[in-house]
Amino acid sequence: MMSLHGNLSELPLEQVRTLLAVVDEGTFEAAAAVLHVTPPAVSQRVKALERRTGRVLVMRTKPVRPTESGQVVVRFARQLARLERDARAELGIGDSGRGALLPVAVNADSLATWFLTALTRVPDELRICFELRREDEEHTTSLLREGAVMAAVTSSPDAVSGCTVRRLGRMRYLPVAAPEFVERWLGGRPRVPLGQVVADAPVLLFDRRDCLQDQFAREVTGGRGAGALRHYVPSSRGFAEAIEAGLGWGVVPRAQAEPLLRAGRLTLLDPERMVDVPLFWQQWKLDSPALAALAEAVVSTAAEALDQ
């Protein structure tokens, strides 16, 4: 059986590009439409590539998903496509009017607070089309490993194989609730301890992967997590609005929380405690002007927006 990593350069480019189209489009039929060939032709190319590598490269599900070996080929295909676009642009023979796609994984709170500003700082003349994939910062690295994205905002300082990593800073979260919620759960005499409140009162979570509220709760309760009354709101803006409406307490990015605190629409549960999440920028090791420009914009914007 051939060594997949050692012989990627020998793979037929038509077959490699076809595999990438299948993974990106999700089905053989959709890939055929994009490539302007028949679905049987797409199937034949993928099977030929699998025979050549001696590996099963995709799971024939809906949508199609790459196997571990398929992820290696997909990463190779994206790197080739990126390098080809950059070379064509430098030679002045790029596709007229078409931008180059650059897929990036980013967590919802960065997307809602500072990341879009970074994208606006990338020079227009590079003609980059950004495809943003929203994912929890603890899981964006999986998209890098799969070859689904070329760069990611992540909480991991450990570089994914074939990637570089740079520290961005810390996103600070403040524990907040609506004033009426605070009065309902912390009011009265004698005053209810904060630890008891966060262990018993309704709490807001972004999704089932969100552990920030439990992290804060363990600090104020001495090890006990947040309560069993949990509401899941998978929207950064909607999350803050749900807390403001009194649905529960939660930790909110400082950039979102501070205007609401100043307006009296939210109240700090504990001014002495907060939750910090370190963020890093990981990207493929490619000599690409587009990736380099994006990295520079992201790092400089993060330096302004995040705690250092």
CORGIGI-V168463 format. One record per helix or strand. SS is the DSSP state (h for helix, s for strand). FROM is the first residue (numbers start at 1). TO is the last residue. If there is no record, write none. Layout:
SS:FROM:TO / SS:FROM:TO
This chain:
h:5:10 / h:13:25 / h:28:35 / h:39:53 / s:58:59 / s:65:66 / h:68:91 / s:100:106 / h:108:113 / h:115:120 / h:124:126 / s:128:134 / h:140:146 / s:151:154 / s:163:177 / h:179:186 / h:194:200 / s:203:205 / h:212:221 / s:230:232 / h:236:244 / s:249:253 / h:254:262 / s:267:268 / s:274:284 / h:289:305 / s:307:307
